[in-house]
């Protein structure tokens, strides 16, 4: 009898602990009326094309796979090349061009004709809610958060930990003028200290004119969630940045879907596309693209030059860390797509020739 009581006690303890952790991690979502968005039903957002929900048993099987499947070369055993940045070097960049700098994973710094914009800034050591566990960085960012100049705009694609980083946002809160976020993500930003007046919330296809041009939040095929109970309570998507001189696209995370062609028809052609190319797998093929699909996405968008992102910084799948680069280069060559593969911290402009530097092959 005592043994049964002890077992029940420990089960209750585990359930209580999981409940407490979930309360701490789950996104703080403001009340959203269903009439507010065509793709928001029963307190959840939905993709334009329904994506299959993962059954409980398949979820368990996937976790077992994570812990038992042998991973080969999913993390580099050498130092990833990173070009250091400084506030002085950024200030010296001209104001009559649009400068782009990959910081790591999907984090990108833009200097948009004098203004500094950050896309999905993740500066933490891990893409995780915990400082002691979770995917750890392969390399440090080219510049520390404290060394960044005042940021004019931060754009967030969705609330997963490798795209929305609490530590980074809490530091950026006092040195950023505006935050552009999907519906529902504003709740966490306010909780983390960002003033409401700085936050603009977007639904799919919503446009906003800025001093430097038009920003549009466009669809992607993905999902959201930070805890065990907040799945799809906040929106996800991609960004169009359309200036009078040039046109950019930032994919966020997505499976391949027909929406890319619609975005290309509405807002293309794009001078530069930054497309997710990494963290793909057969078990989640509907929400993350293969490199070959990433190239097709670029073509659907009517892109001129493609920069592969969402790679080279965190171990988030089972493929080798360099596989996304090798496959996207091969497909781009096959499809005659202009591909640019800058190192982290390397500054370039849209008018520059594509950077054809296979830096990862030295280490793979």
Long-range contacts (C-beta under 8 A, 24 or more apart in sequence): 18-228, 21-227, 21-228, 22-227, 22-228, 22-229, 23-227, 24-227, 25-129, 25-226, 25-227, 25-228, 26-226, 26-227, 26-228, 26-229, 26-230, 27-159, 27-184, 27-185, 27-187, 27-188, 27-224, 27-225, 27-226, 27-227, 27-230, 27-233, 27-234, 28-187, 28-188, 28-190, 28-191, 29-184, 29-187, 29-230, 29-233, 29-234, 30-184, 30-186, 30-187, 32-183, 32-184, 36-183, 36-203, 37-183, 37-203, 37-204, 37-235, 39-204, 40-183, 40-235, 43-233, 44-231, 44-232, 44-233, 45-183, 45-184, 45-224, 45-232, 45-233, 45-234, 45-235, 45-236, 46-232, 47-219, 47-221, 47-222, 47-223, 47-257, 48-219, 48-221, 48-257, 48-259, 49-221, 49-257, 49-258, 51-221, 51-223, 51-255, 51-286, 51-287, 52-286, 58-283, 62-283, 65-283, 65-318, 69-318, 71-315, 71-318, 72-320, 73-320, 73-321, 73-322, 73-364, 74-315, 74-317, 74-318, 74-319, 74-320, 74-321, 75-138, 75-315, 75-321, 76-138, 76-321, 76-322, 76-363, 78-363, 79-139, 80-138, 80-139, 80-312, 80-344, 80-363, 81-343, 81-344, 81-359, 82-139, 82-140, 82-141, 82-142, 82-343, 82-344, 82-345, 83-142, 83-343, 83-344, 83-345, 83-346, 83-347, 84-142, 84-143, 84-345, 85-109, 85-142, 85-143, 85-147, 85-345, 85-347, 86-143, 86-147, 87-143, 87-147, 87-148, 87-149, 89-347, 90-116, 90-143, 90-149, 91-149, 93-347, 97-349, 97-350, 97-351, 98-243, 98-245, 98-246, 98-248, 98-349, 98-350, 99-347, 99-348, 99-349, 100-272, 100-274, 100-307, 100-342, 100-347, 100-348, 100-349, 100-350, 101-142, 101-342, 101-345, 101-346, 101-347, 101-348, 102-307, 102-309, 102-342, 102-343, 102-344, 102-345, 102-346, 103-141, 103-142, 103-143, 103-344, 103-345, 104-137, 104-139, 104-141, 104-142, 104-312, 104-313, 104-344, 105-162, 105-309, 105-310, 105-311, 105-312, 105-313, 105-314, 106-157, 106-162, 106-163, 106-252, 106-253, 106-274, 106-276, 106-309, 106-310, 107-141, 108-250, 108-274, 108-309, 109-143, 109-148, 110-241, 110-248, 112-152, 112-212, 112-213, 112-241, 112-243, 113-212, 113-243, 115-152, 115-153, 115-211, 115-212, 116-148, 116-149, 116-150, 116-151, 116-152, 117-151, 117-152, 117-153, 117-154, 117-155, 117-241, 118-148, 118-151, 118-153, 118-154, 118-155, 118-172, 118-176, 119-154, 119-155, 119-157, 119-239, 119-250, 119-274, 120-155, 120-156, 120-157, 120-163, 120-164, 120-252, 121-145, 121-154, 121-165, 121-168, 121-169, 121-172, 122-161, 122-162, 122-163, 122-164, 122-165, 122-168, 123-165, 123-167, 123-168, 123-171, 124-165, 124-167, 124-168, 127-161, 127-162, 127-165, 127-314, 127-316, 128-161, 129-161, 129-166, 129-226, 134-161, 135-162, 135-314, 135-315, 135-316, 136-314, 136-315, 137-313, 137-314, 138-312, 138-313, 138-314, 138-315, 138-321, 139-312, 139-313, 139-344, 141-344, 142-344, 142-345, 143-345, 145-171, 145-172, 146-171, 148-175, 150-175, 150-176, 150-177, 151-175, 151-176, 151-177, 152-176, 152-177, 152-178, 153-177, 153-178, 153-179, 153-180, 153-210, 153-215, 154-178, 154-179, 154-180, 155-180, 155-181, 155-215, 155-239, 155-250, 156-180, 156-181, 156-182, 156-185, 157-182, 157-220, 157-236, 157-237, 157-238, 157-239, 157-250, 157-251, 157-252, 157-253, 158-182, 158-185, 158-220, 158-222, 158-224, 158-234, 158-235, 158-236, 158-237, 158-252, 158-253, 159-184, 159-185, 159-188, 159-224, 159-225, 159-226, 159-234, 159-236, 160-224, 160-225, 160-226, 160-253, 161-226, 162-314, 162-316, 163-252, 163-253, 164-188, 164-226, 166-192, 169-194, 180-208, 180-215, 180-217, 180-239, 182-217, 182-224, 182-234, 182-235, 182-236, 182-237, 183-234, 183-235, 184-224, 184-233, 184-234, 184-235, 185-234, 185-235, 187-234, 188-226, 202-235, 202-237, 203-235, 204-235, 204-237, 212-243, 213-241, 213-242, 213-243, 213-244, 214-240, 214-241, 214-242, 214-243, 215-239, 215-240, 215-241, 215-242, 216-240, 216-242, 216-267, 218-259, 218-263, 218-267, 219-259, 219-262, 219-263, 220-251, 220-252, 220-253, 220-254, 220-257, 220-259, 221-254, 221-255, 221-256, 221-257, 221-259, 221-286, 221-287, 222-252, 222-253, 222-254, 222-255, 222-287, 223-287, 238-263, 240-267, 240-270, 242-267, 246-271, 246-272, 246-350, 247-271, 247-272, 248-272, 248-273, 248-274, 248-350, 249-273, 249-274, 249-275, 249-301, 249-303, 250-274, 250-309, 251-275, 251-276, 251-297, 251-309, 252-276, 253-279, 253-287, 253-288, 253-310, 254-287, 254-288, 254-289, 254-297, 255-285, 255-286, 255-287, 255-288, 255-289, 255-293, 256-289, 256-290, 256-293, 256-296, 256-297, 260-297, 260-300, 260-301, 261-300, 261-301, 263-300, 263-301, 264-300, 264-301, 264-302, 264-303, 268-301, 268-302, 268-303, 269-301, 269-302, 269-303, 269-304, 270-301, 270-302, 270-303, 270-304, 271-303, 271-304, 271-305, 271-350, 272-303, 272-304, 272-305, 272-306, 272-307, 272-340, 272-350, 273-297, 273-298, 273-301, 273-303, 273-305, 273-306, 273-307, 274-306, 274-307, 274-309, 275-306, 275-307, 275-308, 275-309, 276-309, 276-310, 277-308, 277-309, 277-310, 277-311, 277-324, 277-325, 277-328, 278-308, 278-309, 278-310, 278-311, 278-312, 278-316, 278-317, 278-324, 279-310, 279-311, 279-316, 279-317, 280-317, 280-319, 280-324, 281-317, 281-318, 281-319, 288-317, 290-327, 291-323, 291-324, 291-327, 291-328, 291-331, 292-327, 292-331, 294-328, 294-331, 295-328, 295-331, 295-332, 295-335, 295-337, 296-335, 298-337, 299-335, 299-337, 303-337, 304-338, 305-338, 305-339, 305-340, 305-350, 305-354, 306-332, 306-337, 306-338, 306-339, 306-340, 307-339, 307-340, 307-341, 307-342, 308-339, 308-341, 312-344, 312-360, 313-344, 320-364, 321-360, 321-364, 322-360, 322-361, 322-363, 322-364, 325-358, 325-360, 325-361, 325-364, 326-360, 326-361, 326-364, 329-358
